[in-house]
Amino acid sequence: MSVTRIDVITLFPEWMAQLKTLGVTGRALAEERVSLHSWNPRDYAEGVHRSVDDRPYGGGPGMVMRPEPLAQAIEAAQQAGPPAPVSLLSPQGRVLDQAAVQSLAQRPRLILVCGRYEGIDERVVNRHVDEEWSLGDFVLSGGEPAAAVLIDAVVRLLPDVLGHAESAAQDSFSQGLLDCPHFTRPEAWQGQAVPPVLLSGDHARIAEWRRAQALHRTLARRPDLLAAEDLSAEDRQLLSRWPAQTP
């Protein structure tokens, strides 16, 4: 079973609204292959100003998201569909990679929490959050951009979302390697020609070339990805048979 419903707890639902009109994600939502719902903690805040943040105990700069409205928004989202883990977008989380995206895409539902300010009250994390995801070792102004990236990465893996079923399977990281270089018309452009093998019509040789270029590119740009992968004798032969593609 793959994702059919995504719920996002966010102070800025406008971020999520954009996904409904753009690109692959927008098409998937329009075709009802997946549904997207936003929950604003401010709707659960009390008082005239509906405050959702306050100064941190112990002092320090910035503000912290208050537990009451955030927890109520999470609980409301949980009750709107089948049970699902609650995922917090956080720079302290596990770094999102293709393997993680593929796993998330197999879930029937995603519940994503977007933090803001200096963070969220730790008691909400302890009580309501099951896992944390990060885009990398840097800090964003909030979890919304990270949630949008995660949603886009997941949705494009869902059945029948992409125009060609094999497109996602050939992406960088899907096979543990970076993707090979790609070319289209015209055959010659600014002194650069399309590699002859791609014009040959020999699909076996083209597949060999693409695998070899993926290996060359990964070794040159992300050798860490190959450190854990023991190259087969066939891959070693491909590396020697096909030189790295150069401009």
N, C-alpha and C positions, 0 to 999 in steps of 0.2 A: 504494500500500500504506500502511496506517495502523498505528499502534502496536499490537502484540499482547503485548509483554512490557516490564515496567519493573523494573529492578533498582536498589535503593537501598543505598548503603554508609553505614551509620549506627551510632553507638554506642547509639542508642535506638530499636530496632526497634518498640517500643511505639507510637511516633508513627505508623508506617506501618500497624500493625495496626488502628488506629482507622479508617483509610480504608476498610477492608474491611466496615465495618458501617454506614456513614453515607451517606445521600443518593445522589446520582447516581453517585459513584465506587463506593460499596458495591454498588449495583445492577449496574453494569457488571462488577464483579469476580465477583459472584454468578452472573451470566449468562455468565461466561467470555468476555466480549468483549475482555478484557484480563487479563493476569496480573501480580501484584505480588510481588516477592521482596526480602527484606532480607538484608544481609550485614554482620555485626558485626566490626569490626577486632579487638575484644577476643578473639574466637575464634582469632585468629592470633597473639596476643601470647604471649610466653614468660614463665616464672617463676611463682611462687606467686600473685602479685598480678595477673598479666596486665596489666601497665602499658602504656597506650597513649599516654602523654604524658610530657613531661620539660621541664625549665627551658630557656628559650631561650639560645643562645649569645649573648654580648655583654651579658647581663643584661637586666633589665626585668621588669615585672609579668607575672603569668599564666604559662600553660603552653602548649606547642606539641605538636600531635599528632605522634608519632614516625613515621618513614617506613616501617619494616619491616612492622608489622602492617597499616597502612593500604594499602600497596602490595599486600600479599598478598591482602587482601580485594577490592581492585579487580581483580586478576588472576583471582581465583576467579570473580568475577561475569562477567568478560569471557569466560571459558571455558565458561560455562553456557548460552550462546546464540550467535546469529550476531553478527558484528562490528558494533560501534556506537561512535559518539563517546562519550567520557567527559566528562560535564558536572559542573563543580563549582559548588555554590551558594555565592556569595561576594559581599560588598558591593563588590568591585572589578570585578565582571563587567559585561557588557552588560545594560542594564535590560530586563527582560522586558516585551514589549508583545504586543498581539493578533496582529500579523503574525508575531512570533517563535513564539508559541504555535501558530499555524496551520501554520507550517513544521515545528515539532517533532511535531505530530500526524500528519504525513505519514511520519515515520520508522517502520520496522518494530520498532524497539527503542530504549529510553532507558536509559542508565546514569547515575545521579545520585550524586554524592558530597557528603555532608553534613559540613562542617567543624565543629569545636568549639574551645573555649578561645580562645587568641589567634590561632588559625589552624592550618594544616597546614604541615609541612616543605616548603619551596619546591622541594626536589628531587623530591618526589612530583608537584608541579604540572608541573615541567619534563618529567618522564618519562612521566606517565600521563594528564594532563588535556589535553583537546582544546579545551575552551571553558569559559567561566565566565558564570554568569547571576546577576543581582541583582534584587531586588524594588524597589529604589530607594535613595536616598541616606540610609540609616539602617542600624544594626547590630542584628542579632538575637543571641540567646545561642547559636545554632547553626544549621546549615543545614536542620534538619528542618522547621521551619514553612515555610520557603521551598520545600522540596521538595514538601510537601503542597499548597501553593498551585499550584505548577507542574503537579503531577499532576492536580489537580482541573480546572485550566484546559484541559489537553490532553485528558483523558478525555471531557469533555463535548462535544468536537468530533468524537469518533469516530462512525462510522456507526451509526445506530439506538440510540445511547445515550440521547439526549433523547426525550421523548415525541412531540415534533413536529420534523420535519426542519428547519423554517425557524427554530426558536427561536434557534439559535446564529448564524444568518446575520443576525438582527435585533438582536443584542446591541450594546452600546456598542463602538465602535472597529472593529467588523467591516466597516463601510462608511466608515471614516475619520471618523465622527461619534459623538457621544454619543447614547444611545438617547432616544427620545421618551418623554413621560410616559404612564403606563398607569392605567386605571381599571377597577373592577369594581362589583358590586352592593354597597350600594343606590345608586340613581341620585342621591339627595341625602343628604349626611352632614354634620352640624354646619355647616349653612349653605353648604356647597359642593356644586355640581351637576356631574354629568358633562357635558363639552362636548357640545352637541347634535349635532354632526357624527358623533360616535361612535355615536349612537342612530339615525342616519338610514338605515342600510342601504345607503348609496351608497358602494360600496367604492372607487371612483376618488377621490371627495372625501376619504374617510378616509385613503387612501394619501397624498394631497397634504398633508393636515393633519399626518400623522405625519412626513413628510419636512420640512415647514416647522418643526415643533416641534423636531426633531432639530437643524436648522440654528440656530434661535434659541438652544437650550440650549447648543450647542457654542460659539457666538459669545460667550455670556454667561459660561460657566464655563471653557471651554478654548479660547480664541481661537488658541492656538498650534497646535491641530490643523487649523485652517482656513488658517493662514498659508501652508502649503505646497499648499493645494488651491485652484485657480482656480475660483471659483463659476461655474456655467453661467448663461446668461440665464434659463433655466427656474427655477433655484434662486432667483435674485434676484427673479423674479416671485412665487414662492411666499412669500418673506419679506415682500413687500409685501401679498400677498393675505390671508395668515393672520397675525394678530397673535400675539405670544408668549403661551402659556398662563400665566395667573396664578391664584393661589388664589382 
